[in-house]
Amino acid sequence: MISGRGVSWGDHVRRDLSTGSLPPAFLTETPEVQAEVLYRIRYRGYLEREGRIVERMAGLERVRIPPDFDFLQVRGCARRAP
């Protein structure tokens, strides 16, 4: 749905945290549904970025480190006493 100013309702919600100008149909939803929708709209960019990070990290889980790998030769790797 687009507001009268040519921006989407999601854009409006992200710019203005007040809920006074939301569509009447949305305001008839339960408070739980409203809260979840507003949360997802406001934090969409952050949630998408976190999802991409999770996908990248899943790929790293498939990388196998050889059993004879010498971690002491890795520059910047912290060394702790036993």
Secondary structure, DSSP 8 states (H G I E B T S, - for coil): -B-TTS-BHHHHHHH----TTS-HHHHTS-HHHHHHHHHHHHTHHHHHHHHHHHHHHHHHTT----TT--GGGSTT------
